[in-house]
C-alpha cells in the first residue's frame, strides 16, 4: 500500500517536471539524462530520499545513488546529515550561476569574433577592384514604406532624404513621429525637397528639427540614405496618397560604394537645379 501511494505521488510529480525541463538541463549544463531527471525531480520535491527520487524521476534505484554522488560533486545537490539519508538541491541561482557566466563569456567571445570577421571582410571588400553588388527590388507602396521605416529605425549617425513635394507629404504622413525619435537619438536628418504650396506647412514643421534644403527636385521619387551605406531609391505614383499602391517600385542596397555613386550623381543634379 505504501508503494502504491508513493507511485501515485510520483505520477503527480512527474506532471510538474515536463520533458522540456530535464532535456534543457541536459543541453545547457551537459548533464546526462539520469542526472537531469534526478536534479529536476529534486527541485520540485525540495528534499527527498534516494528511493523517492528513483520513483519520481524514473531513474533505476541501482543508479540513483551514483547519480546523486555526481550531482553533489558538481555542486548541484547536497546531502542532509542523518538517518534516513536525504538529499537537497542547491538553489538554482547559486548552482547554475557559473554556467550562466560561462555562456555570457561565450556570447562576448562570439560577438568579438563576429566583429573581427566583419572588419576583415570590409577591408577585403574595399580592396576588390571588381565585385558583385547586392541590391533588392521592392514592389508595392506598403512594403517600400516598411523598408524605409526599418532603415530609419536602425540609423546610428545620419539620414538623408531627397524627394519631391508630393513625396515629402507622403513621408511626413507616415513618419512624422519617427523624425522626432531620430532627433531625440541625436541622428542628423537632412531633407532636400522643393517648396510647394501644398507642403509649406510641413516644411515649416520640419525646419525646427531637421536640416531642410529647398531645391527644384520634381522627379516622382523618394530617395533615403542612412549612415553612408544603406540606400533606397523608389519611384512613386503620386496620383494618390493611399498606402496600398502596387504600382510603386524601389531598389534597396546596403553597399557603401553604390551609396556614394548615387549621392554624387544626385548632389550634382541638385546643385545644378539650385
C-alpha positions as CSV (number, residue, x, y, z in Angstrom):
1,X,0.0,0.0,0.0
2,X,2.8,2.4,0.8
3,X,4.5,1.7,-2.6
4,X,1.2,2.3,-4.4
5,X,0.7,5.6,-2.6
6,X,4.3,6.6,-3.4
7,X,3.8,5.7,-7.1
8,X,0.6,7.9,-7.2
9,X,2.6,10.8,-5.8
10,X,5.3,10.1,-8.3
11,X,2.8,10.2,-11.1
12,X,1.5,13.6,-9.9
13,X,5.0,15.0,-9.5
14,X,6.1,13.9,-13.0
15,X,3.5,16.2,-14.4
16,X,5.2,19.1,-12.8
17,X,8.6,18.3,-14.4
18,X,7.9,18.2,-18.2
19,X,10.4,16.6,-20.5
20,X,11.5,20.0,-21.8
21,X,13.0,20.8,-18.3
22,X,15.3,17.8,-18.0
23,X,16.2,18.0,-21.7
24,X,17.1,21.7,-21.3
25,X,19.2,20.8,-18.2
26,X,21.0,18.2,-20.2
27,X,21.6,20.5,-23.1
28,X,22.8,23.6,-21.2
29,X,24.6,22.0,-18.3
30,X,26.0,18.9,-20.0
31,X,24.2,16.6,-17.6
32,X,23.3,13.0,-18.5
33,X,19.6,12.1,-18.8
34,X,19.6,10.4,-15.4
35,X,21.4,13.4,-13.8
36,X,18.9,15.9,-15.4
37,X,15.9,13.9,-14.3
38,X,17.1,13.5,-10.7
39,X,18.0,17.1,-10.3
40,X,14.7,18.3,-11.8
41,X,12.7,16.0,-9.6
42,X,14.7,17.1,-6.5
43,X,14.0,20.8,-7.4
44,X,10.3,20.0,-7.5
45,X,10.4,17.9,-4.3
46,X,12.7,20.1,-2.2
47,X,14.1,17.3,-0.1
48,X,13.9,13.6,-0.7
49,X,15.4,10.1,-0.1
50,X,17.1,8.3,-2.8
51,X,14.3,5.8,-3.1
52,X,11.7,8.5,-3.5
53,X,13.8,10.2,-6.1
54,X,14.2,7.0,-8.0
55,X,10.4,6.7,-8.3
56,X,9.8,10.4,-9.0
57,X,12.5,10.6,-11.7
58,X,12.1,7.2,-13.3
59,X,15.9,6.6,-12.7
60,X,16.6,2.9,-11.6
61,X,17.2,2.5,-7.9
62,X,20.5,0.9,-8.6
63,X,21.7,4.0,-10.4
64,X,20.3,6.8,-8.3
65,X,23.0,6.8,-5.6
66,X,25.8,7.2,-8.2
67,X,23.8,9.9,-9.9
68,X,23.4,11.8,-6.7
69,X,27.1,11.5,-5.9
70,X,27.9,13.1,-9.3
71,X,25.4,15.9,-8.7
72,X,26.9,16.5,-5.2
73,X,30.4,16.7,-6.8
74,X,29.1,19.3,-9.3
75,X,27.6,21.4,-6.5
76,X,24.0,20.9,-7.7
77,X,22.9,18.7,-4.7
78,X,23.9,18.5,-1.0
79,X,23.4,15.5,1.4
80,X,21.4,16.2,4.6
81,X,23.1,14.5,7.6
82,X,21.0,12.0,9.5
83,X,19.1,8.8,9.0
84,X,17.4,8.1,6.7
85,X,19.7,9.9,4.2
86,X,18.1,12.7,2.4
87,X,19.2,15.0,-0.4
88,X,18.5,18.7,-1.1
89,X,19.1,20.7,-4.2
90,X,21.4,23.7,-4.2
91,X,19.4,26.8,-5.0
92,X,19.4,27.2,-8.9
93,X,20.6,30.9,-8.8
94,X,23.6,29.6,-6.9
95,X,24.2,26.3,-8.5
96,X,23.7,27.5,-12.1
97,X,25.4,30.9,-11.8
98,X,28.8,29.6,-13.1
99,X,27.1,28.0,-16.1
100,X,25.4,31.3,-16.8
101,X,28.7,33.2,-16.6
102,X,30.2,30.7,-19.0
103,X,27.5,31.3,-21.6
104,X,27.9,35.1,-21.1
105,X,31.6,34.8,-21.8
106,X,30.9,32.7,-24.8
107,X,28.5,35.3,-26.2
108,X,31.1,38.0,-25.7
109,X,33.7,35.9,-27.4
110,X,31.4,35.3,-30.3
111,X,30.5,38.9,-30.6
112,X,34.2,39.8,-30.7
113,X,34.8,37.1,-33.3
114,X,32.0,38.4,-35.5
115,X,33.3,42.0,-35.2
116,X,36.8,40.9,-36.2
117,X,35.5,38.9,-39.1
118,X,33.3,41.8,-40.2
119,X,36.3,44.2,-40.1
120,X,38.4,41.7,-42.1
121,X,35.5,41.3,-44.6
122,X,35.1,45.0,-45.1
123,X,38.9,45.5,-45.6
124,X,39.0,42.8,-48.1
125,X,35.9,44.1,-49.9
126,X,37.4,47.6,-50.1
127,X,40.5,46.2,-51.8
128,X,38.5,44.4,-54.5
129,X,38.6,46.1,-57.9
130,X,35.6,44.2,-59.3
131,X,32.9,42.7,-57.2
132,X,29.3,41.9,-57.2
133,X,26.9,44.5,-55.7
134,X,23.8,43.3,-53.9
135,X,20.5,45.0,-54.4
136,X,16.9,44.1,-53.8
137,X,13.8,45.0,-55.7
138,X,10.7,46.0,-53.7
139,X,7.3,46.3,-55.2
140,X,4.3,48.0,-53.6
141,X,4.0,51.2,-51.5
142,X,3.3,49.4,-48.2
143,X,6.4,47.2,-48.5
144,X,8.5,50.2,-49.6
145,X,7.5,52.2,-46.5
146,X,8.1,49.2,-44.3
147,X,11.6,49.1,-45.6
148,X,12.1,52.9,-45.1
149,X,10.8,52.6,-41.5
150,X,13.3,49.8,-40.9
151,X,16.1,51.9,-42.3
152,X,15.2,54.9,-40.1
153,X,14.9,52.8,-37.0
154,X,18.4,51.3,-37.4
155,X,20.1,54.7,-38.2
156,X,23.0,55.4,-36.0
157,X,24.6,58.6,-37.4
158,X,22.7,60.4,-40.2
159,X,19.8,60.2,-42.5
160,X,19.5,61.9,-45.9
161,X,16.2,62.2,-47.7
162,X,15.7,63.6,-51.2
163,X,12.2,63.8,-52.6
164,X,9.6,65.8,-54.5
165,X,7.0,67.9,-52.8
166,X,4.4,65.2,-53.0
167,X,6.9,62.7,-51.8
168,X,7.5,64.8,-48.7
169,X,3.8,64.8,-47.9
170,X,3.7,61.0,-48.0
171,X,6.8,60.7,-45.8
172,X,5.5,63.2,-43.3
173,X,2.2,61.4,-43.0
174,X,3.9,58.1,-42.4
175,X,6.9,59.0,-40.3
176,X,6.4,62.4,-38.5
177,X,6.8,60.7,-35.1
178,X,9.9,58.8,-36.3
179,X,11.5,62.1,-37.3
180,X,11.1,63.2,-33.7
181,X,12.6,60.0,-32.5
182,X,15.6,60.4,-34.8
183,X,16.3,63.8,-33.4
184,X,15.9,62.6,-29.8
185,X,18.6,60.0,-30.6
186,X,20.9,62.7,-31.9
187,X,20.6,61.4,-35.5
188,X,21.4,64.2,-38.1
189,X,18.5,64.4,-40.5
190,X,18.9,66.2,-43.9
191,X,16.0,66.7,-46.2
192,X,16.3,68.0,-49.8
193,X,12.9,68.9,-51.4
194,X,11.1,71.7,-53.3
195,X,8.8,74.1,-51.6
196,X,5.3,73.9,-52.9
197,X,2.0,75.5,-51.7
198,X,0.7,72.0,-50.6
199,X,3.7,71.2,-48.4
200,X,4.7,74.6,-47.0
201,X,3.3,73.8,-43.5
202,X,5.2,70.5,-43.4
203,X,8.4,72.3,-44.3
204,X,7.9,74.8,-41.5
205,X,7.4,72.0,-39.0
206,X,10.5,70.0,-40.3
207,X,12.8,73.1,-40.3
208,X,12.5,73.2,-36.5
209,X,14.1,69.8,-36.1
210,X,15.8,68.9,-39.4
211,X,18.3,70.4,-41.8
212,X,16.0,71.2,-44.7
213,X,17.3,72.4,-48.1
214,X,14.9,73.6,-50.8
215,X,15.7,72.6,-54.4
216,X,13.8,72.2,-57.7
217,X,13.5,68.4,-57.4
218,X,10.5,67.3,-59.4
219,X,11.2,63.6,-60.1
220,X,8.4,61.3,-58.7
221,X,10.9,59.7,-56.4
222,X,11.8,59.2,-52.7
223,X,15.5,58.5,-52.0
224,X,16.6,57.6,-48.5
225,X,20.2,57.2,-47.4
226,X,21.3,56.0,-43.9
227,X,24.8,56.2,-42.4
228,X,26.6,56.4,-45.7
229,X,25.8,52.8,-46.5
230,X,22.1,51.9,-46.8
231,X,20.2,53.5,-49.7
232,X,16.7,53.1,-51.1
233,X,15.7,54.6,-54.4
234,X,11.9,54.5,-55.1
235,X,9.6,55.5,-57.9
236,X,6.2,56.5,-56.7
237,X,2.9,57.2,-58.4
238,X,1.8,60.4,-56.7
239,X,-1.7,60.4,-58.1
240,X,-2.9,59.2,-54.7
241,X,-1.7,59.2,-51.1
242,X,-3.1,55.9,-50.1
243,X,-0.8,53.3,-48.5
244,X,-1.9,50.5,-50.9
245,X,-0.5,51.2,-54.3
246,X,1.1,48.2,-56.1
247,X,2.5,50.3,-58.9
248,X,5.3,51.8,-56.8
249,X,8.8,50.2,-57.1
250,X,12.1,50.6,-55.3
251,X,15.7,49.3,-55.2
252,X,17.4,48.9,-51.8
253,X,21.1,48.2,-51.3
254,X,23.5,48.2,-48.3
255,X,26.6,48.7,-50.5
256,X,28.5,51.8,-49.5
257,X,30.1,52.3,-52.9
258,X,26.7,52.3,-54.6
259,X,25.6,54.8,-51.9
260,X,28.5,57.1,-52.8
261,X,27.8,56.9,-56.5
262,X,24.1,57.6,-56.1
263,X,24.8,60.5,-53.7
264,X,27.4,62.0,-56.1
265,X,25.0,61.9,-59.0
266,X,22.1,63.4,-57.1
267,X,24.3,66.1,-55.5
268,X,25.4,67.2,-58.9
269,X,21.9,67.3,-60.2
270,X,20.5,69.1,-57.2
271,X,23.4,71.6,-57.3
272,X,22.6,72.4,-60.9
273,X,18.9,72.8,-60.0
274,X,19.8,75.3,-57.3
